[in-house]
Amino acid sequence: MTDADAIKHLWTHKTQDHPHLPDEALLFERGQGIYVWNREGRRFIDAFAGLAVVNAGHGRPEIAEAIAKQAQTLAYYPTTRQFSNRPAAELAAKLAELTPGDLKYTLFAVSGSEANERSIQIARHYWLKAGRPRKYKVIALERGYHGATLGTLEVCGIPELFQAYAPLAWPGFVKSPAPYPLRDRALGSDEQIVRRCAEALADAVLKEDPETVAAVILEPCLSSGGVIIPPLGWLERVRDVCDELDVLMIADEVITGFGRTGKWFAVEHEAVVPDLMSVAKGITSGYVPLSASIARSKLAEVFAEDSRDENVHPNTYCGHPLACAAALANIAILERENLVENSARMGERLQQAIERRIGGLPIVGEVRSRGLLLAVDLVDPQRKGQALAREHVASLDMRAWQRGVIPFARGSVLRLAPPLCIDAAQVDELAALMCECVEELQDAVSAQSKNSVATGAA
Ligand SMILES: Cc1ncc(COP(=O)(O)O)c(C=O)c1O
């Protein structure tokens, strides 16, 4: 059977990101550091770290060895029914040390979606235990993304993802706007935009009645919604709103956690401690799927140690030993190689290199970043302030492919999130190649508008 025949059976994500390529050219076989090789043996810079997952980089023998050793020792034992296993316990203790404030108790799951499900479920059970059973609603942000399960699609703020399930919508989920300075500039300065969004959030909770609202869930940087990076100060305002109205704050750090934004966790840019933090992706750098919901002490403490009541139900692979062993080895690499600091330094370098070279192009609305999470937001030069046509932006994926780079271009935004082990020379190469792509797109857009003026004049 050829690869092409085999792929026909694979339910791939038919987004036509690379419409001119056969599916088999997009089959990847090997990875090392920031590079991946496809089936044809061509090398690419993995400029989106898979799906912003492979923080430690590809091909790490220490992680592979930790997984193999654990598989030989004890491949599986649950962390349900009071059982546990050593890697799960050690990792929970490590997370208690790494996460800010009193985020001390970890409930593991497998995917980022499930981590958010657990966070929402813990919030609900907390209020039940606290004797306030009417608190169940969850407020989320427009443009936010929290996963692909039916539950997390209820808190999704990206219409094209949740619309299909609208007939299944459950009551109790409400959306509020997120600060998006490039698009919200008419509202004033960054501080004014943050204030307006914080007021809108407070109004949303008040309108629902705070006594019925369990939690606010948000991404510190809204990744899938377009790498929207709210100004610093936003998370503190959200924390204030949650405290004033007695609502829990859930930070979805599925993408931003484990160094992606230049701190271990993105909430640390503002010294905010959420009540619950959902993590996944970078916790194992993707070597084995693993996620977690991490709770502050006050939440865990309402569940009595000797209680026999069912509360938040874990799943079969909660705290899987192989995944937890992979996470411990992965975190050891992040620590030993100072990859969180590297993310901050290399992110700054990438931002500067890109900003300097293409920041002034008419199609470039903004280059923004936090650590190694970077976006080039593209605008239509003919209609100032409006997004550049999606097809133009999407063409950046193919332009990059031709140059041996895999970024992620979607909506109006070109996104970069390379592995955190990227070095200065690699950053410079990546910046130069991506700038070439954007310059080429600029030429194409300018030529098209000249043509349409000429045709209109004819
Ligand atoms: C912020 C955020 N939350 C949750 C998820 C869902 O994670 P998963 O795809 O592992 O379920 C994602 C996935 O990209 C994400 O970016």
PDBQT file of the ligand as one rigid body, heavy atoms in Angstrom, charges set to zero:
ROOT
HETATM    1  C1  LIG A 501      -5.777  27.720  24.572  1.00  0.00    +0.000 C 
HETATM    2  C2  LIG A 501      -6.190  26.330  24.213  1.00  0.00    +0.000 A 
HETATM    3  N1  LIG A 501      -6.982  25.645  25.047  1.00  0.00    +0.000 NA
HETATM    4  C3  LIG A 501      -7.364  24.388  24.776  1.00  0.00    +0.000 A 
HETATM    5  C4  LIG A 501      -6.963  23.755  23.618  1.00  0.00    +0.000 A 
HETATM    6  C5  LIG A 501      -7.421  22.357  23.338  1.00  0.00    +0.000 C 
HETATM    7  O1  LIG A 501      -6.383  21.464  23.526  1.00  0.00    +0.000 OA
HETATM    8  P1  LIG A 501      -6.486  19.997  22.873  1.00  0.00    +0.000 P 
HETATM    9  O2  LIG A 501      -6.478  20.197  21.386  1.00  0.00    +0.000 OA
HETATM   10  O3  LIG A 501      -5.280  19.280  23.391  1.00  0.00    +0.000 OA
HETATM   11  O4  LIG A 501      -7.739  19.396  23.353  1.00  0.00    +0.000 OA
HETATM   12  C6  LIG A 501      -6.128  24.420  22.733  1.00  0.00    +0.000 A 
HETATM   13  C7  LIG A 501      -5.666  23.774  21.501  1.00  0.00    +0.000 C 
HETATM   14  O5  LIG A 501      -5.013  24.329  20.657  1.00  0.00    +0.000 OA
HETATM   15  C8  LIG A 501      -5.740  25.757  23.029  1.00  0.00    +0.000 A 
HETATM   16  O6  LIG A 501      -4.975  26.459  22.196  1.00  0.00    +0.000 OA
ENDROOT
TORSDOF 0
